[in-house]
Amino acid sequence: MIDRRKYDRIPERDWIGTRVKLEREVATRAGVVYPKGSTGRIVHKFKGFEIEGDPCKCCGVALRITKVNPFDLTLIEEDGQ
């Protein structure tokens, strides 16, 4: 999980593009539910994170969810970093 100190210390430009995984089920205001274990990338940091989920394998739609608590996310280490 991402701790509060790390969230506050690192500027937004360094978070953008970071791959993350949800540690609990999260729902959008529109009622879309992202299940635990869903992955995506950070696109914005303000009052939490704005996450763009990975595209759907059958239709290619990628949804965004805002104000995701950093405590609900785990960073994903990608090869080559």
Residue pairs with C-beta under 8 A, 6 or more apart in sequence:
1 23
1 70
1 71
1 72
1 73
1 74
2 70
2 71
2 73
2 74
2 75
3 70
3 71
4 70
4 71
6 70
7 45
7 70
12 44
12 45
12 46
15 42
15 45
15 49
16 42
16 43
16 44
16 45
17 41
17 42
18 41
18 42
18 75
19 39
19 40
19 41
19 75
19 76
19 78
20 39
20 40
20 41
20 42
20 49
20 51
20 73
20 74
20 75
20 76
21 37
21 38
21 39
21 73
21 74
21 76
22 34
22 35
22 36
22 37
22 38
22 39
22 68
22 72
22 73
23 36
23 71
23 72
23 73
23 74
24 36
24 72
25 33
25 34
25 35
25 36
26 33
26 34
26 65
26 68
26 72
27 33
27 34
28 34
28 63
28 65
28 66
32 63
32 65
34 53
34 63
34 65
38 53
38 54
39 53
39 54
39 76
40 51
40 52
40 53
40 54
40 62
41 51
41 52
42 49
42 50
42 51
43 50
43 51
43 52
43 64
44 50
44 66
47 67
48 66
48 67
48 68
48 69
48 70
49 67
49 68
49 70
49 73
50 64
50 65
50 66
50 67
50 68
51 64
51 65
51 68
51 73
52 62
52 63
52 64
53 62
53 63
53 64
53 65
54 62
55 61
55 62
56 62
